[in-house]
């Protein structure tokens, strides 16, 4: 790890872990409010099992798992070279912990956590793909974002960025039939069908292989990686400010939430809070983004099921909200609105009146869509009882957001880990009870209403004041100072050329994205560029549970279920 001032804070988690594994715990510290435990590699899975099952702890959700390569840290790197990092969450105790272990370069392997959390599956495959770390006992360890013929591991620090790659895909043998025999000796034939990536319902970026018995889905596999944006690799060679435009492209339907989450993580490294007005504005734009994301999801899902009118109603409402966003920051999708220490600019004159008019239109469109869909027999039959996921399975697969809440699990980052001014605002967290596609539709519809409540409260409570910190470490000086004083010119030059320089250390910040927990994990080496920038993408975890949700259903259910997951390719592939 980078050198840092560590605050020793004996949490309940560390005390219980040291009691049970006295020799396994190598380090414990609290940094920027994050409880971090480093354990021996040999005890990795055993410690994880203990953290999950111990009644006083109950870390039942593996929120994220990633790795860091410390080859180029400082002058000579660090030994051991790699570090595997897991972020755990206890739903019952509302506690978080960061669990880490070192992995040497000459033996890059570690026990898989899949026997503990099923959701480790895709996270470990990604680490294997990007870093080349092998997870022992993983049942399906293969590349996930890159194709089979790709050479090397891109997130290693010694990977040459100009390396040319072979174009062969090494695709699997396209077997279309498989013969099976039942106990009576009669022959059955299961058909293998490839769905996507060219299928319109797969949005051009998902390939599914379905094993069918008639029209019933027996098994299948989901392949992603058709739109890899190299976000985490690009972040390593750009300043913290230059990374902000890349966050727009993670979820291009609700980019402002990505903007806010990233800068909150950088500000956490500095241990600073932005002015009160800035915090209200950040909540305001985040909730507007959540509305547009949910409108898009419902509109597209309804259209793919044949309800084309719904699409026009909600896209019209979305267009009006995007006009508001454009008035705030000058762009509709690629907003780049936030800054480390504040936001780009204050709300424009006349914004309150424009917002009030748009909310009236949104209310009308919501009413129309409800009348079109909620008592529509076709829509109800296609959605009710399809794509079902149980609460236990959803938690094991690291689900969050509307898909998790549709199962009845009450988890929303805005409530459990309040950030900005969410703890001052009154809103409800809608829950389902069946965990099916229809409940996910209802949850998103109600979340739109709750976001409207939050937007109205922000406008009513927002105080006057600055929208940026007055801090030379991170915020640009006024243009008058830049042009009129040598100090202002030098400060501007250093922030642009060298970048903002957070203290060395690490921080993880979760925010509630439209699809669930959106987390940014930053490792700073004290320079102007992130040493490691990891994003915890909500729909990546959701997509690994897609086949479980489809199994036993019909082929027609694929379209409805995939639509309610609301897969965003930029977020999924990064």
C-alpha positions, 0 to 999 in steps of 0.5 A: 500500500502507499504510505499513509497515516493509519488510524488504529480503530479496533472495530467489532469485526477486527476484534472478532477476527483476531480472536478467531484467526490470531495468526492470519490477520496481518494488518487492521486500520481505519482510513477515511472511515473505511475498516480495512483488514489484511489477512494471509493468503492461505486463510483467505477463504476461511476468513471470508467464510467466518465473516459471512457466518459469524452471527455478530458480523454476518457479512452476507454480501460480497459487494465487489472483488478486484485487484491492484498491481503494485509493480510501479508504486514509488521507485521500486514497486512493492513485494508481494506484487499483487493485492486482491481486494474484496468489499463486504457488506453486512445487511443485518448490521449495516456494516462494511469492511475491506478485506485484502490479501497479498498475492506474489508475482511468482505464484499469482493464485488464490482460493476462490470465494465462490464456495462462500459467495456465488457472486464471486464468479464474474468478479474473479473471472474479471480479475483473472482476465485483467490481472492473470491471477488464478482462483483455485476451485473456481468452476468456470475460470475463463476470460469474461471481458476479452476474447479467448485469443487475447494475449496478456492481462491489460491491468498489469502495470507492465502491459504495453498499451500499444501492443497489437492483438491477434484477431482470432476469437477462438469461438466455441464449437457451435454444436446445435444438438445434444442427445440425452436419454431419460430413465425410460430409454426414450431419446430427447433432443435439446437444441442449442440456440445462439441469441445475440449479439445481433438480436435487437433485444440484446442491444448488440452487445450481449451473446447468450447460448440457450439450451432448450427443451422445446421452448423451455430454457434448460441451461445457458451461458451469457457472454459480455465484452463486446463494448470494453471501454478500457475505463480503468486502464485509461484512468491510470494515465489521466489526471483525476479531472480528466477521468470525469468525462470517462465516467459519463460513458459508464452509464450514458443514461444517468451520467450525472450519478457517475460524475458525483460518485467519482468526485466523492471518492476523490474528495474522500481521499482529501477528507473534505466536504463541498459547500452545502448548496453544492451537495443539494445540487448534486442530489438534485442532478442525481435524482433527475438522472435516476428518473431518466434512467428508469424512464428509459428502462420501462420505455424500452422494455415495454417497446420490446414486448410490443407496447410501442405507445409507452415508449413514445410517452416516456421518451417524450418525458425523458427529452424534457428532463434532458433539456433541463440537464442541458440547461444546467451543464450544456450537455444532455448525455456526456455531462461532465458536470461535477468537479473535485470540490464542487460542480461546474456551475450553479443552476441557471436563472429560471431553472425552478420554473422550468423544472416545475413545468417538466414535473407536471408533464412527467406526472401526466405521462406516468398516469398515461403509462400506468393506464396503458400497462398495469391492467393490460392482460398481455403485459401482465402475463408476460411480466408476472411470474417470469424472471423470478429471483429469490431474496437469498439468491439475489444477495448471494449473487451480489445484487443491488438496486431495483432488482434486489428490492423487487425481492423485498430486500430493503437495501438502498445506499441513500438510506443505509450509507447516506451521502451528501444531504440524503439524510436530510430528505424524506423519501421511501424505498419501494419494495416488491414481494415476488422478485419477478419482472412485474415487481421490478416494473412497479419498483421503478415506477414508484422510484420515479415518484420518490425521486420527484419528491427528492427533487422538490425537497432539494429545490425547497431546502437549497440554501444560497452560497458557493458551489465550489470549495475555496481550496487551492489543492483542487479547485481552479482560481477565478479567471481574474486571478489567473490573468492578474496574479502570478500565484493564480497563474501558477496554481491554474497551470499546476492543476491542469498540467500536474493534476489534483494530488490527493494524499496517498491512500485508498478510499471506496465510496458507494452511491445509489446508481439507477441499477444499484450500488455504484462504487468507486475504489481509488488507490492514490500514490500522491501523484496527479493520476489515480494509481488504481481506479476501480468502478463497481458496476451495478449491472455487472453483478445483475448480469451474472444472475441472468441465467438463474433467472431464466432457467426453467422459463420460456424463450419469450421470457428472455426479452422481458427479463433482460429488459428489467435488468436494465443492462447498460453496456458501458457500465457492464463492460467498462 
